[in-house]
Amino acid sequence: MNQTRMVIGVALEDSALTLEELARACAVEPEWVVRRVRTGILGAEAPPHMEGWRFTSIDLVRARRLREIERAFDADEDLAALVVDLSEEVRRLKARLRSAGLE
């Protein structure tokens, strides 16, 4: 059986999400986001206080990948971050190979 799934969203290139909005978009508690920002796993355009944190669409994608890996594999946050970092690097390298005509 072939299923089709449609995802509707808005590009956030010129927008920024607050801490609460990012948490809601990832279906996690705000504290989950706070822990990952404080350990450097997630970035935030930040003044030092949480109320001013702003997150980009890139942060949203990374947070969702982290959450997915943590839940799917019962991975701790450091392991999930390593997996996401490595997968992002593989994507970058493949893009460079394509642009050089080597793939």
RODOBA-589671 format. One record per residue: residue in one letter; residue number from 1; chain; x, y, z of N, C-alpha, C, CB in turn. Coordinates in Angstrom, 3 decimals. Glycine has a CB too. Layout:
BEGIN
<residuo = A	num = NUM	cadena = A	n_x = X	n_y = Y	n_z = Z	ca_x = X	ca_y = Y	ca_z = Z	c_x = X	c_y = Y	c_z = Z	cb_x = X	cb_y = Y	cb_z = Z>
...
// end
This chain:
BEGIN
<residuo = M	num = 1	cadena = A	n_x = 0.835	n_y = -1.169	n_z = 0.000	ca_x = 0.000	ca_y = 0.000	ca_z = 0.000	c_x = 0.890	c_y = 1.246	c_z = 0.000	cb_x = -0.956	cb_y = -0.010	cb_z = 1.212>
<residuo = N	num = 2	cadena = A	n_x = 0.663	n_y = 2.146	n_z = -0.916	ca_x = 1.450	ca_y = 3.361	ca_z = -1.039	c_x = 0.714	c_y = 4.517	c_z = -0.362	cb_x = 1.734	cb_y = 3.684	cb_z = -2.527>
<residuo = Q	num = 3	cadena = A	n_x = 1.339	n_y = 5.109	n_z = 0.627	ca_x = 0.722	ca_y = 6.224	ca_z = 1.334	c_x = 1.449	c_y = 7.509	c_z = 0.979	cb_x = 0.739	cb_y = 5.990	cb_z = 2.861>
<residuo = T	num = 4	cadena = A	n_x = 0.686	n_y = 8.574	n_z = 0.797	ca_x = 1.251	ca_y = 9.881	ca_z = 0.525	c_x = 1.014	c_y = 10.755	c_z = 1.736	cb_x = 0.640	cb_y = 10.511	cb_z = -0.753>
<residuo = R	num = 5	cadena = A	n_x = 2.037	n_y = 11.487	n_z = 2.129	ca_x = 1.938	ca_y = 12.352	ca_z = 3.292	c_x = 2.313	c_y = 13.762	c_z = 2.878	cb_x = 2.845	cb_y = 11.851	cb_z = 4.447>
<residuo = M	num = 6	cadena = A	n_x = 1.499	n_y = 14.727	n_z = 3.241	ca_x = 1.771	ca_y = 16.108	ca_z = 2.910	c_x = 2.161	c_y = 16.852	c_z = 4.181	cb_x = 0.548	cb_y = 16.768	cb_z = 2.230>
<residuo = V	num = 7	cadena = A	n_x = 3.244	n_y = 17.631	n_z = 4.083	ca_x = 3.679	ca_y = 18.452	ca_z = 5.201	c_x = 3.523	c_y = 19.901	c_z = 4.787	cb_x = 5.151	cb_y = 18.133	cb_z = 5.617>
<residuo = I	num = 8	cadena = A	n_x = 2.836	n_y = 20.666	n_z = 5.631	ca_x = 2.625	ca_y = 22.075	ca_z = 5.347	c_x = 3.408	c_y = 22.867	c_z = 6.374	cb_x = 1.107	cb_y = 22.452	cb_z = 5.371>
<residuo = G	num = 9	cadena = A	n_x = 4.151	n_y = 23.865	n_z = 5.908	ca_x = 4.942	ca_y = 24.668	ca_z = 6.837	c_x = 5.260	c_y = 26.021	c_z = 6.244	cb_x = 6.230	cb_y = 23.947	cb_z = 7.211>
<residuo = V	num = 10	cadena = A	n_x = 5.916	n_y = 26.819	n_z = 7.036	ca_x = 6.311	ca_y = 28.162	ca_z = 6.632	c_x = 7.811	c_y = 28.270	c_z = 6.802	cb_x = 5.565	cb_y = 29.258	cb_z = 7.458>
<residuo = A	num = 11	cadena = A	n_x = 8.512	n_y = 28.772	n_z = 5.799	ca_x = 9.943	ca_y = 28.992	ca_z = 5.903	c_x = 10.203	c_y = 30.074	c_z = 6.936	cb_x = 10.549	cb_y = 29.377	cb_z = 4.535>
<residuo = L	num = 12	cadena = A	n_x = 11.239	n_y = 29.869	n_z = 7.724	ca_x = 11.515	ca_y = 30.799	ca_z = 8.810	c_x = 12.798	c_y = 31.593	c_z = 8.586	cb_x = 11.603	cb_y = 30.049	cb_z = 10.116>
<residuo = E	num = 13	cadena = A	n_x = 13.206	n_y = 31.745	n_z = 7.336	ca_x = 14.466	ca_y = 32.413	ca_z = 7.053	c_x = 14.544	c_y = 33.793	c_z = 7.675	cb_x = 14.670	cb_y = 32.516	cb_z = 5.571>
<residuo = D	num = 14	cadena = A	n_x = 13.468	n_y = 34.565	n_z = 7.594	ca_x = 13.484	ca_y = 35.916	ca_z = 8.123	c_x = 12.780	c_y = 36.018	c_z = 9.470	cb_x = 12.844	cb_y = 36.857	cb_z = 7.140>
<residuo = S	num = 15	cadena = A	n_x = 12.369	n_y = 34.900	n_z = 10.016	ca_x = 11.660	ca_y = 34.882	ca_z = 11.284	c_x = 12.524	c_y = 34.200	c_z = 12.326	cb_x = 10.296	cb_y = 34.173	cb_z = 11.150>
<residuo = A	num = 16	cadena = A	n_x = 12.096	n_y = 34.289	n_z = 13.542	ca_x = 12.793	ca_y = 33.600	ca_z = 14.617	c_x = 11.758	c_y = 33.083	c_z = 15.602	cb_x = 13.821	cb_y = 34.536	cb_z = 15.321>
<residuo = L	num = 17	cadena = A	n_x = 12.029	n_y = 31.917	n_z = 16.125	ca_x = 11.139	ca_y = 31.310	ca_z = 17.110	c_x = 11.633	c_y = 31.622	c_z = 18.521	cb_x = 11.046	cb_y = 29.781	cb_z = 16.895>
<residuo = T	num = 18	cadena = A	n_x = 10.705	n_y = 31.801	n_z = 19.427	ca_x = 11.062	ca_y = 31.932	ca_z = 20.835	c_x = 11.313	c_y = 30.538	c_z = 21.400	cb_x = 9.942	cb_y = 32.672	cb_z = 21.639>
<residuo = L	num = 19	cadena = A	n_x = 11.786	n_y = 30.491	n_z = 22.620	ca_x = 12.008	ca_y = 29.227	ca_z = 23.309	c_x = 10.735	c_y = 28.398	c_z = 23.350	cb_x = 12.520	cb_y = 29.474	cb_z = 24.722>
<residuo = E	num = 20	cadena = A	n_x = 9.636	n_y = 29.017	n_z = 23.732	ca_x = 8.364	ca_y = 28.300	ca_z = 23.837	c_x = 7.873	c_y = 27.813	c_z = 22.480	cb_x = 7.311	cb_y = 29.191	cb_z = 24.475>
<residuo = E	num = 21	cadena = A	n_x = 8.041	n_y = 28.635	n_z = 21.447	ca_x = 7.608	ca_y = 28.239	ca_z = 20.106	c_x = 8.433	c_y = 27.073	c_z = 19.580	cb_x = 7.707	cb_y = 29.422	cb_z = 19.145>
<residuo = L	num = 22	cadena = A	n_x = 9.736	n_y = 27.110	n_z = 19.816	ca_x = 10.587	ca_y = 26.004	ca_z = 19.379	c_x = 10.204	c_y = 24.722	c_z = 20.110	cb_x = 12.076	cb_y = 26.333	cb_z = 19.619>
<residuo = A	num = 23	cadena = A	n_x = 10.008	n_y = 24.817	n_z = 21.413	ca_x = 9.621	ca_y = 23.633	ca_z = 22.191	c_x = 8.310	c_y = 23.060	c_z = 21.672	cb_x = 9.492	cb_y = 23.982	cb_z = 23.688>
<residuo = R	num = 24	cadena = A	n_x = 7.337	n_y = 23.919	n_z = 21.429	ca_x = 6.035	ca_y = 23.468	ca_z = 20.926	c_x = 6.189	c_y = 22.810	c_z = 19.548	cb_x = 5.043	cb_y = 24.657	cb_z = 20.846>
<residuo = A	num = 25	cadena = A	n_x = 6.999	n_y = 23.411	n_z = 18.677	ca_x = 7.194	ca_y = 22.874	ca_z = 17.325	c_x = 7.885	c_y = 21.514	c_z = 17.340	cb_x = 8.007	cb_y = 23.851	cb_z = 16.488>
<residuo = C	num = 26	cadena = A	n_x = 8.623	n_y = 21.252	n_z = 18.412	ca_x = 9.333	ca_y = 19.971	ca_z = 18.535	c_x = 8.617	c_y = 18.985	c_z = 19.455	cb_x = 10.740	cb_y = 20.209	cb_z = 19.049>
<residuo = A	num = 27	cadena = A	n_x = 7.493	n_y = 19.409	n_z = 20.011	ca_x = 6.724	ca_y = 18.573	ca_z = 20.942	c_x = 7.561	c_y = 18.152	c_z = 22.147	cb_x = 6.191	cb_y = 17.332	cb_z = 20.223>
<residuo = V	num = 28	cadena = A	n_x = 8.286	n_y = 19.126	n_z = 22.707	ca_x = 9.081	ca_y = 18.894	ca_z = 23.915	c_x = 8.788	c_y = 20.009	c_z = 24.913	cb_x = 10.610	cb_y = 18.827	cb_z = 23.585>
<residuo = E	num = 29	cadena = A	n_x = 9.217	n_y = 19.812	n_z = 26.124	ca_x = 9.107	ca_y = 20.845	ca_z = 27.149	c_x = 10.200	c_y = 21.891	c_z = 26.917	cb_x = 9.220	cb_y = 20.228	cb_z = 28.581>
<residuo = P	num = 30	cadena = A	n_x = 9.953	n_y = 23.144	n_z = 27.280	ca_x = 10.997	ca_y = 24.169	ca_z = 27.131	c_x = 12.309	c_y = 23.797	c_z = 27.822	cb_x = 10.500	cb_y = 25.487	cb_z = 27.684>
<residuo = E	num = 31	cadena = A	n_x = 12.239	n_y = 23.093	n_z = 28.952	ca_x = 13.458	ca_y = 22.697	ca_z = 29.664	c_x = 14.345	c_y = 21.801	c_z = 28.794	cb_x = 13.098	cb_y = 21.970	cb_z = 30.971>
<residuo = W	num = 32	cadena = A	n_x = 13.748	n_y = 20.978	n_z = 27.923	ca_x = 14.513	ca_y = 20.135	ca_z = 26.997	c_x = 15.387	c_y = 21.028	c_z = 26.114	cb_x = 13.560	cb_y = 19.251	cb_z = 26.121>
<residuo = V	num = 33	cadena = A	n_x = 14.806	n_y = 22.097	n_z = 25.593	ca_x = 15.544	ca_y = 23.035	ca_z = 24.743	c_x = 16.623	c_y = 23.747	c_z = 25.554	cb_x = 14.584	cb_y = 24.067	cb_z = 24.105>
<residuo = V	num = 34	cadena = A	n_x = 16.261	n_y = 24.212	n_z = 26.745	ca_x = 17.209	ca_y = 24.946	ca_z = 27.596	c_x = 18.444	c_y = 24.099	c_z = 27.868	cb_x = 16.542	cb_y = 25.359	cb_z = 28.930>
<residuo = R	num = 35	cadena = A	n_x = 18.264	n_y = 22.826	n_z = 28.224	ca_x = 19.411	ca_y = 21.946	ca_z = 28.508	c_x = 20.328	c_y = 21.829	c_z = 27.300	cb_x = 18.927	cb_y = 20.551	cb_z = 28.930>
<residuo = R	num = 36	cadena = A	n_x = 19.753	n_y = 21.717	n_z = 26.121	ca_x = 20.575	ca_y = 21.537	ca_z = 24.927	c_x = 21.265	c_y = 22.835	c_z = 24.499	cb_x = 19.720	cb_y = 21.009	cb_z = 23.786>
<residuo = V	num = 37	cadena = A	n_x = 20.659	n_y = 23.955	n_z = 24.758	ca_x = 21.333	ca_y = 25.236	ca_z = 24.475	c_x = 22.495	c_y = 25.422	c_z = 25.450	cb_x = 20.329	cb_y = 26.439	cb_z = 24.581>
<residuo = R	num = 38	cadena = A	n_x = 22.258	n_y = 25.162	n_z = 26.709	ca_x = 23.300	ca_y = 25.370	ca_z = 27.729	c_x = 24.487	c_y = 24.443	c_z = 27.547	cb_x = 22.723	cb_y = 25.174	cb_z = 29.113>
<residuo = T	num = 39	cadena = A	n_x = 24.276	n_y = 23.263	n_z = 26.962	ca_x = 25.396	ca_y = 22.348	ca_z = 26.714	c_x = 26.020	c_y = 22.564	c_z = 25.340	cb_x = 24.930	cb_y = 20.906	cb_z = 26.842>
<residuo = G	num = 40	cadena = A	n_x = 25.454	n_y = 23.487	n_z = 24.556	ca_x = 26.021	ca_y = 23.793	ca_z = 23.245	c_x = 25.531	c_y = 22.899	c_z = 22.122	cb_x = 27.490	cb_y = 23.705	cb_z = 23.316>
<residuo = I	num = 41	cadena = A	n_x = 24.591	n_y = 22.018	n_z = 22.406	ca_x = 24.069	ca_y = 21.112	ca_z = 21.388	c_x = 23.163	c_y = 21.852	c_z = 20.415	cb_x = 23.310	cb_y = 19.956	cb_z = 22.039>
<residuo = L	num = 42	cadena = A	n_x = 22.424	n_y = 22.815	n_z = 20.928	ca_x = 21.587	ca_y = 23.689	ca_z = 20.097	c_x = 22.092	c_y = 25.108	c_z = 20.249	cb_x = 20.075	cb_y = 23.588	cb_z = 20.493>
<residuo = G	num = 43	cadena = A	n_x = 22.006	n_y = 25.861	n_z = 19.179	ca_x = 22.399	ca_y = 27.256	ca_z = 19.250	c_x = 21.198	c_y = 28.136	c_z = 19.463	cb_x = 23.135	cb_y = 27.671	cb_z = 17.995>
<residuo = A	num = 44	cadena = A	n_x = 21.438	n_y = 29.346	n_z = 19.863	ca_x = 20.367	ca_y = 30.332	ca_z = 19.998	c_x = 20.977	c_y = 31.695	c_z = 19.754	cb_x = 19.676	cb_y = 30.259	cb_z = 21.408>
<residuo = E	num = 45	cadena = A	n_x = 20.254	n_y = 32.532	n_z = 19.006	ca_x = 20.679	ca_y = 33.921	ca_z = 18.891	c_x = 20.317	c_y = 34.524	c_z = 20.227	cb_x = 19.995	cb_y = 34.690	cb_z = 17.660>
<residuo = A	num = 46	cadena = A	n_x = 21.328	n_y = 34.774	n_z = 21.042	ca_x = 21.028	ca_y = 34.922	ca_z = 22.448	c_x = 21.608	c_y = 36.136	c_z = 23.117	cb_x = 21.481	cb_y = 33.756	cb_z = 23.148>
<residuo = P	num = 47	cadena = A	n_x = 20.746	n_y = 36.809	n_z = 23.847	ca_x = 21.248	ca_y = 37.473	ca_z = 25.029	c_x = 21.354	c_y = 36.373	c_z = 26.079	cb_x = 20.311	cb_y = 38.679	cb_z = 25.496>
<residuo = P	num = 48	cadena = A	n_x = 22.055	n_y = 36.591	n_z = 27.153	ca_x = 22.265	ca_y = 35.505	ca_z = 28.106	c_x = 20.998	c_y = 34.991	c_z = 28.781	cb_x = 23.212	cb_y = 35.951	cb_z = 29.148>
<residuo = H	num = 49	cadena = A	n_x = 19.942	n_y = 35.763	n_z = 28.850	ca_x = 18.732	ca_y = 35.294	ca_z = 29.525	c_x = 17.808	c_y = 34.603	c_z = 28.526	cb_x = 18.000	cb_y = 36.468	cb_z = 30.213>
<residuo = M	num = 50	cadena = A	n_x = 17.171	n_y = 33.528	n_z = 28.966	ca_x = 16.348	ca_y = 32.677	ca_z = 28.103	c_x = 15.234	c_y = 33.426	c_z = 27.405	cb_x = 15.760	cb_y = 31.563	cb_z = 28.902>
<residuo = E	num = 51	cadena = A	n_x = 14.647	n_y = 34.417	n_z = 28.046	ca_x = 13.495	ca_y = 35.110	ca_z = 27.468	c_x = 13.831	c_y = 35.763	c_z = 26.127	cb_x = 12.982	cb_y = 36.165	cb_z = 28.439>
<residuo = G	num = 52	cadena = A	n_x = 15.097	n_y = 36.079	n_z = 25.911	ca_x = 15.495	ca_y = 36.727	ca_z = 24.667	c_x = 16.013	c_y = 35.784	c_z = 23.598	cb_x = 16.529	cb_y = 37.733	cb_z = 24.953>
<residuo = W	num = 53	cadena = A	n_x = 16.062	n_y = 34.500	n_z = 23.891	ca_x = 16.584	ca_y = 33.550	ca_z = 22.916	c_x = 15.704	c_y = 33.518	c_z = 21.681	cb_x = 16.690	cb_y = 32.152	cb_z = 23.526>
<residuo = R	num = 54	cadena = A	n_x = 16.337	n_y = 33.445	n_z = 20.514	ca_x = 15.633	ca_y = 33.301	ca_z = 19.247	c_x = 16.282	c_y = 32.161	c_z = 18.469	cb_x = 15.659	cb_y = 34.634	cb_z = 18.426>
<residuo = F	num = 55	cadena = A	n_x = 15.428	n_y = 31.371	n_z = 17.801	ca_x = 15.893	ca_y = 30.195	ca_z = 17.076	c_x = 15.482	c_y = 30.305	c_z = 15.614	cb_x = 15.331	cb_y = 28.899	cb_z = 17.705>
<residuo = T	num = 56	cadena = A	n_x = 16.374	n_y = 29.894	n_z = 14.726	ca_x = 16.126	ca_y = 29.948	ca_z = 13.283	c_x = 15.516	c_y = 28.639	c_z = 12.791	cb_x = 17.431	cb_y = 30.245	cb_z = 12.521>
<residuo = S	num = 57	cadena = A	n_x = 15.191	n_y = 28.611	n_z = 11.525	ca_x = 14.674	ca_y = 27.376	ca_z = 10.927	c_x = 15.725	c_y = 26.272	c_z = 10.968	cb_x = 14.226	cb_y = 27.624	cb_z = 9.475>
<residuo = I	num = 58	cadena = A	n_x = 16.981	n_y = 26.630	n_z = 10.880	ca_x = 18.062	ca_y = 25.633	ca_z = 10.977	c_x = 18.066	c_y = 25.017	c_z = 12.371	cb_x = 19.449	cb_y = 26.279	cb_z = 10.664>
<residuo = D	num = 59	cadena = A	n_x = 17.882	n_y = 25.855	n_z = 13.392	ca_x = 17.798	ca_y = 25.344	ca_z = 14.766	c_x = 16.604	c_y = 24.412	c_z = 14.927	cb_x = 17.697	cb_y = 26.507	cb_z = 15.771>
<residuo = L	num = 60	cadena = A	n_x = 15.487	n_y = 24.779	n_z = 14.306	ca_x = 14.283	ca_y = 23.947	ca_z = 14.384	c_x = 14.531	c_y = 22.570	c_z = 13.774	cb_x = 13.108	cb_y = 24.635	cb_z = 13.670>
<residuo = V	num = 61	cadena = A	n_x = 15.139	n_y = 22.526	n_z = 12.611	ca_x = 15.434	ca_y = 21.247	ca_z = 11.955	c_x = 16.364	c_y = 20.415	c_z = 12.831	cb_x = 16.069	cb_y = 21.477	cb_z = 10.558>
<residuo = R	num = 62	cadena = A	n_x = 17.410	n_y = 21.040	n_z = 13.363	ca_x = 18.359	ca_y = 20.317	ca_z = 14.223	c_x = 17.669	c_y = 19.799	c_z = 15.484	cb_x = 19.543	cb_y = 21.231	cb_z = 14.606>
<residuo = A	num = 63	cadena = A	n_x = 16.848	n_y = 20.616	n_z = 16.107	ca_x = 16.155	ca_y = 20.197	ca_z = 17.330	c_x = 15.239	c_y = 19.014	c_z = 17.048	cb_x = 15.345	cb_y = 21.365	cb_z = 17.924>
<residuo = R	num = 64	cadena = A	n_x = 14.538	n_y = 19.058	n_z = 15.926	ca_x = 13.654	ca_y = 17.936	ca_z = 15.588	c_x = 14.440	c_y = 16.661	c_z = 15.332	cb_x = 12.810	cb_y = 18.274	cb_z = 14.364>
<residuo = R	num = 65	cadena = A	n_x = 15.587	n_y = 16.777	n_z = 14.683	ca_x = 16.425	ca_y = 15.589	ca_z = 14.455	c_x = 16.944	c_y = 15.030	c_z = 15.773	cb_x = 17.607	cb_y = 15.929	cb_z = 13.526>
<residuo = L	num = 66	cadena = A	n_x = 17.388	n_y = 15.921	n_z = 16.652	ca_x = 17.863	ca_y = 15.480	ca_z = 17.966	c_x = 16.770	c_y = 14.731	c_z = 18.712	cb_x = 18.343	cb_y = 16.678	cb_z = 18.798>
<residuo = R	num = 67	cadena = A	n_x = 15.586	n_y = 15.334	n_z = 18.764	ca_x = 14.464	ca_y = 14.710	ca_z = 19.464	c_x = 14.132	c_y = 13.354	c_z = 18.862	cb_x = 13.234	cb_y = 15.619	cb_z = 19.422>
<residuo = E	num = 68	cadena = A	n_x = 14.116	n_y = 13.287	n_z = 17.541	ca_x = 13.790	ca_y = 12.031	ca_z = 16.859	c_x = 14.788	c_y = 10.930	c_z = 17.208	cb_x = 13.758	cb_y = 12.242	cb_z = 15.343>
<residuo = I	num = 69	cadena = A	n_x = 16.073	n_y = 11.249	n_z = 17.193	ca_x = 17.095	ca_y = 10.248	ca_z = 17.501	c_x = 17.024	c_y = 9.840	c_z = 18.968	cb_x = 18.497	cb_y = 10.787	cb_z = 17.169>
<residuo = E	num = 70	cadena = A	n_x = 16.853	n_y = 10.816	n_z = 19.849	ca_x = 16.749	ca_y = 10.494	ca_z = 21.273	c_x = 15.590	c_y = 9.545	c_z = 21.544	cb_x = 16.581	cb_y = 11.769	cb_z = 22.096>
<residuo = R	num = 71	cadena = A	n_x = 14.456	n_y = 9.801	n_z = 20.916	ca_x = 13.270	ca_y = 8.961	ca_z = 21.160	c_x = 13.356	c_y = 7.618	c_z = 20.457	cb_x = 12.016	cb_y = 9.683	cb_z = 20.708>
<residuo = A	num = 72	cadena = A	n_x = 13.755	n_y = 7.624	n_z = 19.206	ca_x = 13.763	ca_y = 6.381	ca_z = 18.427	c_x = 14.771	c_y = 5.371	c_z = 18.960	cb_x = 14.068	cb_y = 6.682	cb_z = 16.970>
<residuo = F	num = 73	cadena = A	n_x = 15.917	n_y = 5.852	n_z = 19.434	ca_x = 16.987	ca_y = 4.952	ca_z = 19.858	c_x = 17.262	c_y = 5.018	c_z = 21.353	cb_x = 18.246	cb_y = 5.270	cb_z = 19.104>
<residuo = D	num = 74	cadena = A	n_x = 16.411	n_y = 5.753	n_z = 22.085	ca_x = 16.617	ca_y = 5.939	ca_z = 23.523	c_x = 18.047	c_y = 6.415	c_z = 23.782	cb_x = 16.330	cb_y = 4.621	cb_z = 24.297>
<residuo = A	num = 75	cadena = A	n_x = 18.500	n_y = 7.358	n_z = 22.949	ca_x = 19.869	ca_y = 7.867	ca_z = 23.022	c_x = 19.943	c_y = 9.054	c_z = 23.974	cb_x = 20.375	cb_y = 8.270	cb_z = 21.623>
<residuo = D	num = 76	cadena = A	n_x = 21.075	n_y = 9.200	n_z = 24.651	ca_x = 21.244	ca_y = 10.400	ca_z = 25.466	c_x = 21.541	c_y = 11.575	c_z = 24.544	cb_x = 22.382	cb_y = 10.213	cb_z = 26.519>
<residuo = E	num = 77	cadena = A	n_x = 21.473	n_y = 12.782	n_z = 25.084	ca_x = 21.578	ca_y = 13.976	ca_z = 24.243	c_x = 22.934	c_y = 14.109	c_z = 23.560	cb_x = 21.315	cb_y = 15.204	cb_z = 25.069>
<residuo = D	num = 78	cadena = A	n_x = 24.017	n_y = 13.675	n_z = 24.201	ca_x = 25.332	ca_y = 13.777	ca_z = 23.574	c_x = 25.462	c_y = 12.842	c_z = 22.377	cb_x = 26.423	cb_y = 13.471	cb_z = 24.589>
<residuo = L	num = 79	cadena = A	n_x = 24.966	n_y = 11.616	n_z = 22.521	ca_x = 25.002	ca_y = 10.668	ca_z = 21.409	c_x = 24.133	c_y = 11.156	c_z = 20.257	cb_x = 24.540	cb_y = 9.279	cb_z = 21.869>
<residuo = A	num = 80	cadena = A	n_x = 22.942	n_y = 11.658	n_z = 20.572	ca_x = 22.062	ca_y = 12.186	ca_z = 19.528	c_x = 22.738	c_y = 13.348	c_z = 18.806	cb_x = 20.711	cb_y = 12.639	cb_z = 20.130>
<residuo = A	num = 81	cadena = A	n_x = 23.414	n_y = 14.220	n_z = 19.547	ca_x = 24.107	ca_y = 15.356	ca_z = 18.934	c_x = 25.214	c_y = 14.872	c_z = 18.000	cb_x = 24.692	cb_y = 16.281	cb_z = 20.018>
<residuo = L	num = 82	cadena = A	n_x = 25.947	n_y = 13.854	n_z = 18.403	ca_x = 27.005	ca_y = 13.297	ca_z = 17.553	c_x = 26.424	c_y = 12.747	c_z = 16.259	cb_x = 27.773	cb_y = 12.193	cb_z = 18.297>
<residuo = V	num = 83	cadena = A	n_x = 25.328	n_y = 12.013	n_z = 16.352	ca_x = 24.683	ca_y = 11.449	ca_z = 15.157	c_x = 24.216	c_y = 12.561	c_z = 14.228	cb_x = 23.490	cb_y = 10.552	cb_z = 15.551>
<residuo = V	num = 84	cadena = A	n_x = 23.591	n_y = 13.604	n_z = 14.784	ca_x = 23.121	ca_y = 14.725	ca_z = 13.966	c_x = 24.302	c_y = 15.458	c_z = 13.336	cb_x = 22.278	cb_y = 15.701	cb_z = 14.815>
<residuo = D	num = 85	cadena = A	n_x = 25.363	n_y = 15.695	n_z = 14.100	ca_x = 26.556	ca_y = 16.362	ca_z = 13.551	c_x = 27.137	c_y = 15.571	c_z = 12.387	cb_x = 27.626	cb_y = 16.545	cb_z = 14.643>
<residuo = L	num = 86	cadena = A	n_x = 27.259	n_y = 14.265	n_z = 12.563	ca_x = 27.824	ca_y = 13.431	ca_z = 11.501	c_x = 26.922	c_y = 13.399	c_z = 10.270	cb_x = 28.054	cb_y = 12.012	cb_z = 12.013>
<residuo = S	num = 87	cadena = A	n_x = 25.617	n_y = 13.329	n_z = 10.462	ca_x = 24.718	ca_y = 13.308	ca_z = 9.304	c_x = 24.741	c_y = 14.650	c_z = 8.576	cb_x = 23.281	cb_y = 12.966	cb_z = 9.742>
<residuo = E	num = 88	cadena = A	n_x = 24.859	n_y = 15.761	n_z = 9.313	ca_x = 24.975	ca_y = 17.072	ca_z = 8.670	c_x = 26.275	c_y = 17.175	c_z = 7.871	cb_x = 24.910	cb_y = 18.195	cb_z = 9.723>
<residuo = E	num = 89	cadena = A	n_x = 27.355	n_y = 16.630	n_z = 8.422	ca_x = 28.641	ca_y = 16.658	ca_z = 7.712	c_x = 28.584	c_y = 15.811	c_z = 6.444	cb_x = 29.773	cb_y = 16.157	cb_z = 8.629>
<residuo = V	num = 90	cadena = A	n_x = 27.955	n_y = 14.652	n_z = 6.513	ca_x = 27.799	ca_y = 13.802	ca_z = 5.320	c_x = 27.025	c_y = 14.556	c_z = 4.243	cb_x = 27.073	cb_y = 12.472	cb_z = 5.677>
<residuo = R	num = 91	cadena = A	n_x = 25.937	n_y = 15.248	n_z = 4.630	ca_x = 25.167	ca_y = 16.045	ca_z = 3.658	c_x = 26.021	c_y = 17.130	c_z = 3.009	cb_x = 23.953	cb_y = 16.686	cb_z = 4.341>
<residuo = R	num = 92	cadena = A	n_x = 26.826	n_y = 17.828	n_z = 3.841	ca_x = 27.699	ca_y = 18.884	ca_z = 3.300	c_x = 28.718	c_y = 18.313	c_z = 2.326	cb_x = 28.423	cb_y = 19.618	cb_z = 4.437>
<residuo = L	num = 93	cadena = A	n_x = 29.320	n_y = 17.191	n_z = 2.683	ca_x = 30.325	ca_y = 16.581	ca_z = 1.813	c_x = 29.711	c_y = 16.091	c_z = 0.502	cb_x = 31.010	cb_y = 15.419	cb_z = 2.534>
<residuo = K	num = 94	cadena = A	n_x = 28.521	n_y = 15.511	n_z = 0.573	ca_x = 27.850	ca_y = 15.065	ca_z = -0.650	c_x = 27.515	c_y = 16.260	c_z = -1.545	cb_x = 26.565	cb_y = 14.277	cb_z = -0.306>
<residuo = A	num = 95	cadena = A	n_x = 27.110	n_y = 17.358	n_z = -0.945	ca_x = 26.800	ca_y = 18.560	ca_z = -1.721	c_x = 28.059	c_y = 19.090	c_z = -2.409	cb_x = 26.185	cb_y = 19.651	cb_z = -0.812>
<residuo = R	num = 96	cadena = A	n_x = 29.182	n_y = 19.047	n_z = -1.716	ca_x = 30.447	ca_y = 19.486	ca_z = -2.323	c_x = 30.857	c_y = 18.569	c_z = -3.478	cb_x = 31.564	cb_y = 19.523	cb_z = -1.262>
<residuo = L	num = 97	cadena = A	n_x = 30.664	n_y = 17.266	n_z = -3.301	ca_x = 30.968	ca_y = 16.326	ca_z = -4.389	c_x = 30.091	c_y = 16.590	c_z = -5.598	cb_x = 30.787	cb_y = 14.879	cb_z = -3.920>
<residuo = R	num = 98	cadena = A	n_x = 28.787	n_y = 16.814	n_z = -5.361	ca_x = 27.882	ca_y = 17.113	ca_z = -6.470	c_x = 28.281	c_y = 18.389	c_z = -7.191	cb_x = 26.453	cb_y = 17.231	cb_z = -5.968>
<residuo = S	num = 99	cadena = A	n_x = 28.625	n_y = 19.426	n_z = -6.426	ca_x = 28.983	ca_y = 20.702	ca_z = -7.056	c_x = 30.295	c_y = 20.593	c_z = -7.814	cb_x = 29.082	cb_y = 21.809	cb_z = -6.005>
<residuo = A	num = 100	cadena = A	n_x = 31.146	n_y = 19.674	n_z = -7.417	ca_x = 32.406	ca_y = 19.443	ca_z = -8.134	c_x = 32.222	c_y = 18.443	c_z = -9.274	cb_x = 33.487	cb_y = 18.939	cb_z = -7.167>
<residuo = G	num = 101	cadena = A	n_x = 31.016	n_y = 17.935	n_z = -9.441	ca_x = 30.739	ca_y = 16.974	ca_z = -10.517	c_x = 31.308	c_y = 15.605	c_z = -10.264	cb_x = 31.274	cb_y = 17.484	cb_z = -11.805>
<residuo = L	num = 102	cadena = A	n_x = 31.566	n_y = 15.262	n_z = -9.016	ca_x = 32.181	ca_y = 13.983	ca_z = -8.689	c_x = 31.197	c_y = 12.943	c_z = -8.179	cb_x = 33.244	cb_y = 14.187	cb_z = -7.673>
<residuo = E	num = 103	cadena = A	n_x = 29.939	n_y = 13.303	n_z = -8.106	ca_x = 28.962	ca_y = 12.308	ca_z = -7.645	c_x = 27.897	c_y = 12.125	c_z = -8.673	cb_x = 28.337	cb_y = 12.714	cb_z = -6.315>
// end
